[in-house]
């Protein structure tokens, strides 16, 4: 049996698809702005949602309590 073939695993890998490659499909030389800088929400938009969810949860708790007792 020839042991030289076992010593160099990179010459004959078991799965050629697993070879190390460098991905060059994305441009990494330019940076993009932070998401908060490009957000389209205006000041004060969405401030009522916590109150809406509080009311919804309270109604669900009341319905659950009614069904249990």
C-alpha positions as CSV (number, residue, x, y, z in Angstrom):
1,X,0.0,0.0,0.0
2,X,1.3,3.4,-0.9
3,X,1.3,5.8,2.2
4,X,2.4,8.8,0.1
5,X,-1.1,9.3,-1.1
6,X,-2.5,9.5,2.4
7,X,0.1,12.1,3.5
8,X,-1.0,14.7,1.0
9,X,-4.8,15.1,1.6
10,X,-4.9,18.4,-0.2
11,X,-3.7,16.9,-3.5
12,X,-6.7,14.5,-3.6
13,X,-9.5,15.6,-1.3
14,X,-12.5,13.3,-0.7
15,X,-14.9,16.0,-1.7
16,X,-13.6,18.5,-4.2
17,X,-16.6,20.8,-3.5
18,X,-15.2,21.6,0.0
19,X,-12.1,23.3,-1.3
20,X,-11.3,26.6,0.2
21,X,-12.3,29.6,-2.0
22,X,-12.6,33.3,-1.6
23,X,-15.9,34.9,-2.3
24,X,-15.4,37.9,-4.6
25,X,-19.1,38.5,-5.5
26,X,-19.6,41.2,-2.9
27,X,-18.0,44.6,-3.0
28,X,-16.3,45.2,0.4
29,X,-14.5,48.4,-0.5
30,X,-17.5,50.7,0.0
31,X,-19.4,51.1,3.3
32,X,-23.1,51.6,3.5
33,X,-24.8,54.0,6.0
34,X,-26.3,52.7,9.2
35,X,-29.9,51.6,9.0
36,X,-31.0,54.3,11.5
37,X,-29.7,56.9,9.1
38,X,-31.8,55.7,6.2
39,X,-35.0,54.9,8.2
40,X,-38.1,56.5,6.7
41,X,-40.1,56.7,9.9
42,X,-40.9,60.2,11.1
43,X,-40.6,61.5,14.6
44,X,-43.6,60.4,16.8
45,X,-44.8,57.7,14.4
46,X,-45.7,54.5,16.2
47,X,-45.8,55.9,19.7
48,X,-49.4,54.7,20.2
49,X,-48.7,51.0,19.7
50,X,-47.7,50.2,23.3
51,X,-51.0,51.5,24.5
52,X,-52.9,49.5,21.8
53,X,-51.1,46.3,22.8
54,X,-51.8,47.0,26.5
55,X,-55.5,47.2,25.7
56,X,-55.4,44.1,23.6
57,X,-53.7,42.1,26.4
58,X,-56.1,43.4,29.0
59,X,-59.1,42.3,26.9
60,X,-57.5,38.9,26.3
61,X,-56.9,38.5,30.1
62,X,-60.5,39.4,30.8
63,X,-61.9,36.9,28.2
64,X,-59.6,34.2,29.6
65,X,-60.7,34.9,33.2
66,X,-64.4,34.8,32.1
67,X,-63.9,31.5,30.3
68,X,-62.0,29.9,33.2
69,X,-64.4,31.1,36.0
